[in-house]
Amino acid sequence: MIQQEGAAGVAVSGDGSYLLYTEFIAQRIQKYWLKGPKANTSEVLLTLPGRPDNIKRAPSGHDFWIAVNVPQSPTQNNVLIAVKINGLGKLLRNISLSQDYNSTMITEVHEYVAGSLYISSKETNFIGVVRNI
């Protein structure tokens, strides 16, 4: 059974052997094994400095993008970042989005075409694009 701390997003690995899911409140990424000797078990893969929302598999099939909102304080804006990790929990990229999106809570970053990230928020009516990542 999966113990959840505010699950927000899920993405299945390219080979279907595991899935990663975000825990908004606990600020971490969990790995849940679907196949192999660890099937039906989970482990904390990565703890983040902020609250992860949705997670999407990158076009490579091996890496994942996560929308992360880092709360500062009641008087300061959130820091918005797009984080790219691999299936082992290694941080591959960390892209600041605050300059372009201010403190709007981002809910998804999705790399559809290599080199471009599409940014969205459930709180606003925009789709943003970050190119040349």
Secondary structure, DSSP 8 states (H G I E B T S, - for coil): ----SSEEEEEE-TTSSEEEEEETTTTEEEEEE-SSTTTT-EEEEEE-SSEEEEEEE-TTSSEEEEEEEE--BTTB--EEEEEEEETT--EEEEEE-HHHHTT----EEEE-STTEEEEE-TTSS-EEEEE--
